[in-house]
């Protein structure tokens, strides 16, 4: 049974989103070359894009439609990289007054959200979730209901209660605890939702994507699909860098000391577990080659999700270049491009 549906899944990781964005530039170039179509976009070759946090913002950008043709994406992979390089410093800037008022993030969120909200509004404006060019699954967490919240383009097309402004979707999925204030966003039916970053439960949303795809897509005979009919490309952003915490220090950590490393541990642990689960699923179905995961290395870049200094932005882009050019990953991207085209 040939694979019929193609899924792109993007991890959370703040400013480290530059790395997968740069890797996807290489994939888009390969697809353009193989199809002899220099204007081809990533969304032309995927049936669903899933993302958490920065991965959710990436998903929204790759699926944003052109004004003149609502079935085609407006942003190229290069455009998305440039978004991070141009505005990353503004998004993760800390005014002196905010640093003093929050005691450098101890008593409130580390970064004020107004720059992030302004930039998201500049890119997405009044664009609605239902108008994205393909189905999507973007994660957030409802702190009032204490449950996962999924933004789905395919459901937004059917119900105003599931429809939101894309800028609000991007804002909600990237509201990382301790980094940005939790937003209160409103559906098109008028219901308000207090949400935080989906990375608290699905920093690697690939398994969520797998489950969702089995609900959205059907076999030719109308039956539920299996892994045999799904090609999944899962992309990390350097979040699995070894932290090398010293046991003599860790054993005496209190609440304050554990906050930041615990977030990193939680996110990287989830990503590793999901990768293991998907490998076993695809191995059991004897279609291991249809699940591809790339977890790039940070190289000289810093792992801090909010380090958007010019030096680190450059280092993150360089890490993306290196990851895409690594022989093992280049082979994966080449093989993936062939599968995406010839499904």
C-alpha positions in Angstrom: 0.0 0.0 0.0 1.6 3.3 -1.1 1.7 6.3 1.3 -0.9 8.8 0.4 -0.6 11.5 3.0 2.3 13.7 4.0 2.8 15.3 7.5 5.3 17.9 8.6 5.8 18.2 12.4 7.7 21.0 14.1 9.0 21.0 17.7 8.8 23.9 20.1 11.9 25.8 21.1 11.7 29.6 21.0 14.3 31.4 18.9 15.9 28.0 18.1 13.1 27.8 15.5 15.7 29.4 13.1 17.4 26.0 12.9 14.5 23.9 11.5 13.4 26.9 9.4 16.8 26.9 7.7 16.7 23.1 7.2 13.4 23.5 5.5 14.9 26.0 3.2 17.1 23.2 1.9 14.1 20.9 1.6 12.2 23.5 -0.4 15.2 24.0 -2.7 15.3 20.2 -3.3 11.6 20.1 -4.1 11.9 23.1 -6.5 14.8 21.5 -8.3 13.2 18.0 -8.5 9.9 19.4 -9.8 11.5 22.1 -12.0 9.3 24.6 -10.3 11.2 27.6 -8.7 8.1 29.0 -7.1 7.0 25.8 -5.3 6.4 26.1 -1.6 6.6 23.5 1.3 2.8 23.5 1.7 2.5 22.2 -1.9 4.0 18.9 -0.8 2.5 18.4 2.7 -1.2 17.5 3.5 -0.9 18.7 7.1 1.5 20.7 9.2 1.7 20.3 12.9 3.6 22.6 15.4 4.1 23.5 19.0 5.3 26.9 20.2 7.8 28.2 17.7 6.9 25.2 15.6 3.3 26.5 15.7 4.4 29.9 14.4 6.3 28.2 11.6 3.2 26.1 10.7 1.1 29.3 10.5 3.6 31.0 8.3 4.0 28.1 5.9 0.2 27.8 5.6 -0.6 31.5 5.3 -2.4 32.1 1.9 -1.6 34.6 -0.9 -4.1 37.3 -1.4 -4.4 36.7 -5.1 -4.7 32.9 -4.7 -6.0 31.6 -1.4 -5.0 28.0 -2.2 -1.3 28.9 -2.4 1.1 29.9 0.4 2.5 33.4 0.5 5.7 32.8 2.4 8.7 30.9 1.1 11.0 28.9 3.5 13.5 31.8 3.1 10.9 34.3 4.1 10.3 32.4 7.3 14.0 32.4 8.2 14.2 36.1 7.6 11.2 36.6 9.9 13.2 35.1 12.8 16.4 36.9 11.9 14.7 40.3 11.5 12.4 40.3 14.4 13.8 37.8 16.9 15.8 40.5 18.7 12.6 42.6 19.1 10.5 39.7 20.3 13.0 38.6 23.0 14.0 42.1 24.2 13.7 43.2 27.8 13.2 46.9 28.5 15.0 48.1 31.6 11.7 49.0 33.4 10.4 45.5 32.8 13.6 43.9 34.1 13.4 46.0 37.3 9.7 45.5 37.8 9.9 41.7 37.4 13.2 41.3 39.2 14.6 39.9 35.9 11.7 37.5 35.4 11.4 36.2 39.0 8.0 37.8 39.8 6.5 37.9 36.3 7.1 36.8 32.8 10.6 37.4 31.5 9.6 39.1 28.3 6.8 41.6 27.7 4.5 40.3 24.9 3.7 43.6 23.1 6.5 43.3 20.5 5.5 39.7 19.8 1.9 40.6 19.4 2.7 43.6 17.2 4.8 41.5 14.8 2.3 38.7 14.6 -0.4 41.2 13.8 1.9 42.7 11.1 2.3 39.3 9.4 -1.2 37.8 9.9 -3.5 40.7 10.4 -7.1 39.5 10.3 -6.3 36.2 8.7 -8.4 33.4 10.2 -7.5 29.8 11.1 -10.1 28.5 8.6 -8.3 30.3 5.8 -4.9 28.5 6.1 -4.2 26.6 2.9 -4.0 23.1 4.4 -5.1 21.3 7.5 -3.0 21.9 10.6 -2.8 20.9 14.2 -1.2 23.5 16.5 -1.0 22.9 20.3 -1.7 25.0 23.3 -2.9 24.3 26.9 -6.0 25.6 28.5 -5.1 26.6 32.1 -8.7 27.1 33.2 -10.0 23.7 31.9 -6.6 22.0 32.7 -6.6 20.3 29.3 -4.9 20.3 25.9 -6.2 22.7 23.3 -5.7 22.0 19.6 -6.1 24.5 16.9 -7.3 22.7 13.7 -7.8 24.4 10.4 -10.1 21.6 9.2 -12.4 22.1 12.2 -12.3 25.9 12.0 -13.8 25.6 8.5 -16.8 23.9 10.0 -17.4 25.8 13.2 -17.0 29.4 14.4 -16.3 28.1 17.8 -13.2 26.4 16.5 -12.1 29.4 14.4 -9.6 32.0 15.7 -7.4 34.8 14.3 -4.1 33.2 13.2 -2.2 35.8 15.1 -4.0 34.7 18.3 -3.2 31.0 17.5 0.5 31.9 17.1 0.4 34.0 20.3 -1.2 31.2 22.3 1.0 28.3 21.2 4.2 30.4 21.9 3.2 31.6 25.4 5.9 29.6 27.2 5.6 29.7 31.0 8.1 32.1 32.6 8.8 33.6 29.1 5.6 35.2 28.0 2.3 36.1 29.6 -0.6 33.8 29.1 -3.0 35.4 26.6 -6.8 35.3 26.8 -7.9 34.8 23.2 -11.4 34.7 21.8 -12.9 32.3 19.2 -15.0 33.7 16.4 -18.1 32.6 18.3 -17.0 34.9 21.3 -15.7 32.3 23.8 -12.5 33.2 25.6 -9.7 30.8 26.3 -6.7 31.4 28.7 -3.9 29.4 27.0 -0.2 28.7 27.4 2.5 27.0 25.2 1.6 23.5 24.1 5.2 22.5 24.9 4.0 21.7 28.5 2.5 18.5 27.1 3.6 18.1 23.5 6.8 19.9 22.7 7.3 17.3 19.9 3.8 17.1 18.5 4.4 14.3 16.0 2.4 11.7 17.8 -0.5 14.1 18.0 -0.1 14.6 14.3 -0.2 10.9 13.7 -3.4 10.5 15.7 -5.0 13.5 14.0 -4.1 12.4 10.5 -5.8 9.0 11.1 -8.9 11.0 12.0 -8.8 13.5 9.1 -7.6 11.3 6.2 -9.2 8.1 5.1 -8.2 5.2 2.8 -9.6 5.0 -0.7 -12.2 2.6 0.7 -13.1 5.0 3.5 -11.3 2.9 6.2 -9.1 4.4 8.9 -5.5 4.8 7.6 -2.4 3.3 9.2 1.3 4.3 9.2 1.6 2.6 5.9 -0.3 5.4 4.3 1.5 8.2 6.1 4.8 9.9 5.4 5.9 11.9 8.5 8.8 14.3 8.7 9.5 15.4 12.3 11.9 18.2 12.9 13.6 19.3 16.1 15.6 22.4 16.8 18.6 21.5 19.0 16.6 21.0 22.1 18.2 17.7 23.0 21.6 19.2 23.7 23.1 17.5 26.7 22.8 19.8 29.8 25.4 18.0 31.9 23.9 19.1 35.2 26.3 18.5 38.1 24.8 16.0 40.6 26.4 17.8 43.6 24.4 20.9 42.6 21.2 19.3 41.4 20.7 17.3 44.6 20.3 20.5 46.5 18.1 22.4 44.0 15.0 24.1 45.3 12.0 25.5 43.5 13.8 28.5 42.0 16.8 26.5 40.8 14.7 23.8 39.2 12.3 26.0 37.2 14.4 26.7 34.1 16.3 23.3 33.8 13.0 21.5 34.5 11.4 23.1 31.5 14.3 22.0 29.3 14.2 18.5 30.7 10.5 18.2 30.3 10.6 19.4 26.7 13.6 17.2 25.6 12.2 14.2 27.4 8.9 14.5 25.6 10.6 14.8 22.3 12.7 11.8 22.8 9.8 9.7 24.0 7.6 10.6 21.0 10.4 9.8 18.6 10.8 6.4 20.2 7.1 5.7 20.0 6.8 6.7 16.3 9.8 4.6 15.4 8.2 1.6 17.0 4.9 2.2 15.3 6.5 2.5 11.9 8.8 -0.5 12.5 5.9 -2.6 13.5 4.1 -1.7 10.2 7.4 -2.5 8.3 7.5 1.1 6.8 10.3 2.6 8.9 11.5 4.6 6.0 8.3 6.7 6.0 9.0 8.2 9.3 11.9 10.6 9.2 13.2 12.6 12.2 16.0 15.1 12.2 17.3 16.4 15.5 20.0 19.0 14.7 22.9 19.9 16.9 23.3 23.5 18.3 27.0 23.8 17.4 28.1 27.2 18.8 24.6 28.4 19.4 23.2 28.9 22.9 20.3 26.6 23.9 18.4 29.4 25.7 15.0 29.7 23.9 15.1 33.5 24.4 18.7 34.3 23.4 18.1 36.4 20.3 21.4 38.4 20.4 22.9 39.1 17.0 25.7 36.6 17.7 23.3 33.8 18.7 20.9 34.5 15.8 23.9 34.0 13.4 25.0 30.9 15.3 21.5 29.4 15.1 21.3 30.0 11.4 24.8 28.5 11.0 23.6 25.4 13.0 20.7 25.1 10.5 23.1 25.3 7.6 25.3 22.6 9.1 22.5 20.3 10.0 21.1 20.5 6.4 24.5 19.9 4.9 25.4 17.0 7.2 25.7 13.9 5.0 23.2 11.8 6.9 20.6 14.6 7.0 21.1 15.6 3.4 20.4 12.0 2.4 17.3 12.0 4.6 16.1 15.3 2.9 16.8 13.9 -0.5 14.9 10.7 0.2 12.1 12.7 1.7 11.8 15.0 -1.3 11.5 11.9 -3.6 8.8 10.5 -1.4 6.9 13.8 -1.2 6.9 14.1 -5.0 6.2 10.5 -5.9 3.6 9.5 -3.4 
